[in-house]
Amino acid sequence: MKALYDLPAPAKLNLFLHITGRREDGYHLLQSVFMLIDWCDTLHVELRSDGQLSREDLTVALPPDDLVLRAARALQAHARPGQGAHIGVAKQVPAQAGMGGGSSDAATCLLALNRLWSLDLPLATLETIGLSLGADVPFFLRGHNAWVEGIGEQITPIELPAGRFAVLKPTPGLDTRRIFSSPHLQRATPAAIITGFAAYRGTEVFDFGHNDLQPVAQQLCPAVADAIEWLGHQGLTARMTGSGSAVFAAMPQEAALPAPPEGWQLRQCSNLAFHPLVGWAA
């Protein structure tokens, strides 16, 4: 095998995000449901026999040392001498949106190189590598919608009803660190239980809970509130995903939306039952 092409790296939405506490080491404890959607980046991975790692930006310019290259280097420590790769990244998922685009790219890179280099590392090993790169990477490696707790490492697969969502990313992005370091962040939401979430029927699950990061995000980036208001004018009830700045709203299957303000990105998405590469590592 010398190449793998058109490998999807789907984004996620946080249906809710509760901050339930903070550990002594500064990490925040959270509860959330992570849901995969069909807004995807695409990776192309080609084998190199000189032991080098290179990356080609196929759509937008990426940072010189992004999560894809860091994931490749981390996995290369398990590879045989001379095993390298050239990785093409076609970005579609916006950055600084709270949609996990970088983490998903890293997960797809790990799954692809594990196969391209014939390493046959088990999923548990890939998850350990992934967690060192970012808290969301293990979720994308497992490839199922999930109830997530702890600092993001406690992942319980769940089933969600099929749904359609308007996902709107205003022009400004948000730095996650600024939100989590804010003294105004709510850090004491009472813990929910997964059975309480499961008691919601059908598409009612999309209305469960709230996002504790949203009030601080709106202070730092008023465009978040503007995006929520814009979807509200379309008759949709929106909330922020992750640390923003993207917002989303469940929508009727047959609904159509007007063009958003200039510079904003709007996508009508469906959720995924599972990651397209699920099962690539045992």
C-alpha positions as CSV (number, residue, x, y, z in Angstrom):
1,M,0.0,0.0,0.0
2,K,1.5,3.3,-1.1
3,A,-1.3,5.8,-0.6
4,L,-4.7,6.5,0.9
5,Y,-6.9,9.2,-0.6
6,D,-10.1,11.0,0.3
7,L,-10.0,10.2,4.0
8,P,-12.8,12.1,5.8
9,A,-12.2,14.0,9.1
10,P,-15.7,15.0,10.3
11,A,-16.4,17.8,12.7
12,K,-18.5,17.5,15.8
13,L,-21.1,19.6,17.7
14,N,-21.4,19.7,21.4
15,L,-25.2,19.3,22.0
16,F,-24.5,20.8,25.5
17,L,-21.4,21.5,27.5
18,H,-21.5,21.7,31.3
19,I,-18.5,22.6,33.5
20,T,-19.0,20.7,36.7
21,G,-15.8,21.6,38.5
22,R,-12.0,22.2,38.3
23,R,-9.2,19.9,39.3
24,E,-6.2,21.0,41.4
25,D,-4.0,20.9,38.3
26,G,-6.2,23.5,36.6
27,Y,-8.1,21.1,34.2
28,H,-11.8,21.7,34.0
29,L,-14.3,18.8,34.6
30,L,-17.0,18.7,32.0
31,Q,-20.0,16.9,30.8
32,S,-21.1,16.9,27.1
33,V,-22.5,15.0,24.3
34,F,-20.3,15.0,21.2
35,M,-22.1,14.5,17.9
36,L,-20.4,13.8,14.6
37,I,-21.7,15.8,11.6
38,D,-21.1,15.6,7.8
39,W,-19.0,18.8,7.6
40,C,-15.6,17.2,6.9
41,D,-12.0,17.9,6.1
42,T,-10.3,15.5,3.8
43,L,-6.8,14.0,4.0
44,H,-4.6,12.3,1.4
45,V,-1.7,10.3,2.7
46,E,1.2,9.0,0.5
47,L,4.0,6.8,1.6
48,R,7.6,8.2,1.7
49,S,10.6,5.9,1.9
50,D,13.1,8.5,3.1
51,G,11.7,8.8,6.7
52,Q,10.5,12.4,6.1
53,L,7.2,13.9,7.0
54,S,5.7,16.6,4.7
55,R,2.4,18.3,4.5
56,E,0.6,20.0,1.6
57,D,-2.1,22.6,2.3
58,L,-4.7,21.9,-0.4
59,T,-7.3,24.7,0.5
60,V,-6.1,27.1,3.2
61,A,-2.7,27.8,4.7
62,L,-2.2,25.9,8.0
63,P,0.2,26.6,10.8
64,P,3.8,25.3,10.2
65,D,3.4,22.7,12.9
66,D,-0.2,21.7,13.2
67,L,-1.9,18.7,14.9
68,V,-1.6,16.6,11.7
69,L,2.2,16.8,11.7
70,R,2.4,16.4,15.4
71,A,0.2,13.3,15.2
72,A,2.4,11.9,12.4
73,R,5.6,12.5,14.4
74,A,4.1,10.9,17.5
75,L,3.1,7.8,15.5
76,Q,6.4,7.6,13.7
77,A,8.1,6.7,16.9
78,H,6.4,3.3,16.5
79,A,7.3,3.0,12.8
80,R,10.2,1.2,11.1
81,P,13.3,3.3,10.0
82,G,12.6,4.9,6.7
83,Q,8.8,5.1,7.0
84,G,7.6,8.6,6.2
85,A,4.6,10.2,4.6
86,H,3.4,13.2,2.6
87,I,0.0,14.4,3.9
88,G,-2.4,16.6,1.9
89,V,-5.0,18.4,4.0
90,A,-8.1,19.9,2.4
91,K,-9.6,22.1,5.1
92,Q,-13.4,22.8,5.0
93,V,-14.2,22.9,8.8
94,P,-13.4,26.4,10.1
95,A,-10.8,26.9,12.7
96,Q,-11.5,28.4,16.1
97,A,-15.1,27.3,15.8
98,G,-15.5,24.8,18.6
99,M,-16.1,22.0,16.1
100,G,-12.9,19.9,16.7
101,G,-11.6,20.3,13.2
102,G,-7.9,20.0,14.1
103,S,-8.5,17.1,16.5
104,S,-10.4,15.3,13.9
105,D,-7.7,15.8,11.3
106,A,-5.1,14.4,13.8
107,A,-7.3,11.3,14.5
108,T,-7.7,10.6,10.8
109,C,-4.0,11.0,10.3
110,L,-3.3,8.5,13.1
111,L,-5.7,6.0,11.6
112,A,-4.4,6.4,8.1
113,L,-0.7,6.1,9.0
114,N,-1.3,3.2,11.3
115,R,-2.6,1.4,8.2
116,L,-0.2,2.8,5.6
117,W,2.8,1.9,7.7
118,S,1.3,-1.5,8.6
119,L,1.8,-0.9,12.3
120,D,-1.4,-2.6,13.4
121,L,-1.4,-0.7,16.7
122,P,-4.6,-1.2,18.7
123,L,-7.1,1.6,19.2
124,A,-6.0,1.9,22.9
125,T,-2.5,2.8,21.9
126,L,-3.7,5.3,19.3
127,E,-6.0,6.9,22.0
128,T,-3.0,7.3,24.3
129,I,-1.1,9.1,21.5
130,G,-4.2,11.1,20.6
131,L,-4.8,12.3,24.2
132,S,-1.3,13.7,24.3
133,L,-2.2,15.8,21.3
134,G,-5.6,17.0,22.5
135,A,-8.6,16.0,24.7
136,D,-10.9,15.6,21.7
137,V,-8.7,13.3,19.6
138,P,-9.7,10.0,21.4
139,F,-13.4,10.8,20.7
140,F,-12.7,11.0,16.9
141,L,-10.6,7.8,17.1
142,R,-13.4,5.8,18.7
143,G,-15.8,7.1,16.0
144,H,-19.1,7.0,17.8
145,N,-21.4,9.8,19.1
146,A,-20.7,9.9,22.8
147,W,-21.5,11.1,26.3
148,V,-18.2,12.7,27.5
149,E,-17.1,13.4,31.0
150,G,-14.0,14.1,33.1
151,I,-11.5,16.3,31.2
152,G,-12.8,14.6,28.0
153,E,-11.2,11.2,28.5
154,Q,-14.3,9.4,29.8
155,I,-16.2,8.5,26.6
156,T,-19.5,6.4,26.6
157,P,-20.9,5.7,23.1
158,I,-24.6,6.6,22.7
159,E,-27.1,6.5,19.9
160,L,-28.7,9.7,18.7
161,P,-31.7,10.3,16.4
162,A,-31.1,11.5,12.9
163,G,-31.3,15.2,12.6
164,R,-30.6,18.3,10.4
165,F,-28.7,21.3,11.8
166,A,-27.9,24.8,10.7
167,V,-24.2,25.4,11.6
168,L,-23.1,29.1,11.4
169,K,-19.6,30.3,11.9
170,P,-19.2,34.1,12.2
171,T,-16.1,35.7,10.9
172,P,-14.2,36.1,14.2
173,G,-12.8,33.0,15.9
174,L,-12.3,32.3,19.6
175,D,-9.2,31.2,21.6
176,T,-10.3,28.4,24.0
177,R,-7.7,29.3,26.5
178,R,-9.2,32.8,27.0
179,I,-12.6,31.4,27.8
180,F,-11.4,28.8,30.3
181,S,-9.1,31.3,32.1
182,S,-12.0,33.8,32.5
183,P,-12.9,34.5,36.1
184,H,-16.5,34.9,34.9
185,L,-16.8,31.3,33.7
186,Q,-19.5,29.2,35.5
187,R,-17.6,26.1,36.9
188,A,-20.2,24.6,39.2
189,T,-23.1,23.3,37.1
190,P,-24.6,20.3,38.9
191,A,-23.6,17.0,37.3
192,A,-26.2,15.4,35.1
193,I,-26.6,11.6,34.6
194,I,-26.6,9.8,31.3
195,T,-30.0,8.2,32.1
196,G,-31.5,11.7,32.5
197,F,-30.3,12.6,29.0
198,A,-31.6,9.2,27.6
199,A,-35.0,10.0,29.1
200,Y,-35.5,12.7,26.4
201,R,-37.3,11.3,23.4
202,G,-36.4,11.6,19.8
203,T,-35.2,15.0,18.7
204,E,-35.9,16.4,22.2
205,V,-32.3,15.4,23.1
206,F,-31.1,18.3,21.0
207,D,-32.6,20.7,23.5
208,F,-30.9,19.1,26.6
209,G,-28.8,21.3,28.9
210,H,-26.9,24.4,27.9
211,N,-23.3,25.6,27.1
212,D,-21.5,27.1,30.2
213,L,-18.9,28.6,27.9
214,Q,-21.4,30.6,25.9
215,P,-21.8,33.7,28.2
216,V,-18.1,34.3,28.4
217,A,-17.7,33.7,24.7
218,Q,-20.3,36.3,24.0
219,Q,-18.5,38.8,26.1
220,L,-15.2,38.1,24.3
221,C,-16.8,37.8,20.8
222,P,-20.1,39.6,20.3
223,A,-20.4,38.0,16.9
224,V,-21.5,34.8,18.8
225,A,-24.6,36.5,20.0
226,D,-25.1,38.0,16.6
227,A,-25.0,34.6,15.0
228,I,-27.5,33.2,17.5
229,E,-29.8,36.2,16.9
230,W,-29.5,35.7,13.1
231,L,-30.6,32.1,13.4
232,G,-33.4,33.2,15.7
233,H,-34.7,35.5,13.0
234,Q,-35.0,32.3,10.8
235,G,-37.2,30.8,13.5
236,L,-34.4,28.6,15.0
237,T,-33.2,28.2,18.6
238,A,-29.4,28.2,18.5
239,R,-26.6,27.7,21.0
240,M,-22.8,27.7,20.7
241,T,-20.8,24.5,20.1
242,G,-17.7,23.9,22.2
243,S,-15.8,27.0,22.9
244,G,-17.2,28.7,19.7
245,S,-17.4,30.8,17.8
246,A,-19.7,28.6,15.7
247,V,-23.3,28.2,16.7
248,F,-25.9,25.6,15.6
249,A,-29.6,24.9,15.7
250,A,-31.7,21.9,14.9
251,M,-33.9,22.5,11.9
252,P,-36.8,20.9,10.0
253,Q,-35.7,18.6,7.2
254,E,-37.4,20.7,4.5
255,A,-36.3,24.2,5.8
256,A,-34.2,26.5,3.6
257,L,-32.1,29.4,4.9
258,P,-31.0,32.7,3.3
259,A,-27.4,33.6,2.7
260,P,-25.7,34.7,5.9
261,P,-23.9,38.0,6.4
262,E,-20.7,38.4,4.3
263,G,-17.7,36.5,5.7
264,W,-19.9,34.1,7.7
265,Q,-19.9,30.4,6.9
266,L,-23.3,28.6,6.9
267,R,-23.7,24.9,6.4
268,Q,-26.8,22.7,6.6
269,C,-25.5,19.5,8.1
270,S,-26.8,16.0,9.0
271,N,-25.5,14.1,11.9
272,L,-23.6,10.9,11.5
273,A,-24.3,7.6,13.2
274,F,-20.6,6.9,13.3
275,H,-17.3,8.0,11.9
276,P,-16.7,6.9,8.3
277,L,-13.3,5.3,9.4
278,V,-14.7,3.5,12.4
279,G,-13.2,0.1,12.8
280,W,-9.8,1.0,11.2
281,A,-8.1,0.1,14.5
282,A,-9.2,-2.7,16.7
